[in-house]
Amino acid sequence: MKGAGGNKTPRPAVRRIFVIHHGALGDLVTAFPLFGALKAAGFEIRLLCRGSIGALAASLGLARQAYALESARFASLYRENPDKAAMQPVEACDIVLALTRSDSLVAGLSRFFKKPIHRIPPRPDPGARVHTAHHLLHASLKIGLIPSLEERVSAPDPDFASGENTRTLWIHPGAGSPLKRWPLDRFVETAVLLREKGFDPGFLLGPAEFFLESALSAAAPDFRIFTTGDLSALVRALKSAMGFIGNDSGVSHLAAFLGLFTVAVFGPTDPARWKPLGPAATVVQGVSDCFPCFESGNKDCRQPVCLESITPARVLDAFFRILPASKSAPRSA
């Protein structure tokens, strides 16, 4: 494009931001709306996080480059005198954004990085009924990294999801903590009911729930079981489906972000803080007097009344509420 004087309009300089995040899959996916907002604000993101999750963020176009937090190279960032190999990608950036509660990390970085360093806690304070994604966006707005709170809560290319020619659903019975797992027999019953309605449900197991495979094979011998420890394979599997049902887990967050019709079963955790975000995601919340307790220190729950109060009928009702009529009608013979 040419300006009034006939010269090409100069493009604004790209600002590189080095983002550090220590969290697991669900925590990082919850930060994806922030990454989208930073990109929209003109930032090129260099991401330091768990290696496989960083590769996922890069594959979705949310990070320009990703570095593995667990590599020996970057371990030195947490020492008084970091290695030059670790310092170089940081120093190539204009800003550091550390999504951490660690003041010592920021203090260590400030010894060699003389440009702006911002620290934002990766989640709101316990008890605050603020969604983690909103917390990150508000904090970034307050320090001037983004100009508005416009949310970007779905993947850049969600068109693959909920395709007209598939009735495949994935059911994921796992979660990072056993306290967040809806009983396996409820998931099996849900799969049976979905099949009766003309859908093609299958079970998805990641490393945290590989131990469920034998019990699941015995309880649901006629259903597909897909196991994987590879995030790329997980994304490909999710892309083959139109819907997803699971617990409060990182996989549920990813399914919602990718645009699948997603139902997440919540027990002791608070959906006000952790509901999966996406264009077609909802939560079924269990009822109990002690909800929410997961982040309050009660890790010894012996009777998860909140989860046991949820029936497959409630989960199916939630699923069909978010499903367009054209997709919920039984498939014609």
C-alpha positions, 0 to 999 in steps of 0.5 A: 500500500502506498501513502500520499507521497507514493511511498510504501506505508511502513509496517509496524515493528514486530514486538517479540514477547518471551512468555514463561508458563510452568503449567500442565495442559489445562492451565496452558490452554486456559492461557490461549485466549491471552496468547490470541489477544497478544498476537492481535496486539502485534506481539510475536510469542516465544513460549517457554513451557512444557515441551509437548504443550509448547509444540501444540501452541506452535502448531495452532499458530499461537506461538512463533517458537516454543522452547521446552521448559524441562530441557537442561538448556533452560534450567539455568534460567533459575540459577544466579548465572544462567548459561548464554544458550538460555539467555539468547532467546530471552534477550532477542525479545522486547518483553518478558511475561512470566505467568508464575507466582515466583518472584525469584524467577523474575529477580533472576531474569532481571539480572541480565534482561534489562527490558520490561519484565512483567509477572502475572500469577497463572491463576486468580487467588483461591476463592476468587470466582474469576475465570482464569482466562479472564484473570490473565486478560484483565492483568495484561490489560492493566499493564498495557500489553493488550488494548482491550478485553476482546476474547479469542476463545477458539482455535484459529481454524475450528472449521474441522469441528462438528462437521456435517458428515461425522457423528463421532464423539470422544469420551474421556474418563480421565483427569489429573486428579482422581477427585475430579473423575466421574465414575467410569460406569457413568461414562459407559452408560453415557456411551450406550445411550449415545449409540442408541441415539445414532452417534458413534462414541469412543473412549479416549485415554491419555497417560494419566488414565492408561490404567483404566484401559483393562476395566474399560475394555471389560465394561464396554467391549463393543466400543473403540478405545484410543490410547495415546501419550502424544499431543499431536495424535490427540489433536488428530483424534479430536479433529476426527470428531464432532463432540466430546464429553469428559471431566474437568481436565486438560483434554476437555479444555483442548476439545472446547478450544478446538471447537468441538461440542464439549460437555465437561463434568465438574465436581469439586472444582469451580467452573466459574474459574475453570470452565472450558472455553470454546464456541460450543462448551458447557458444564454439568456441575455436581451438587454438594454442601462442600462445593467447591473444595478442590483448591481450598485444601480439602484433598482427602474427600472420601465420598465425592457426593458432588460427582455421584449426584450427576447422572448420564441423563443430565450429561446427555441433556447438556450435550443436546442443548448445545447441539444444533437440531440438524446434528441431534436428529437420528441418522437416517438409514 
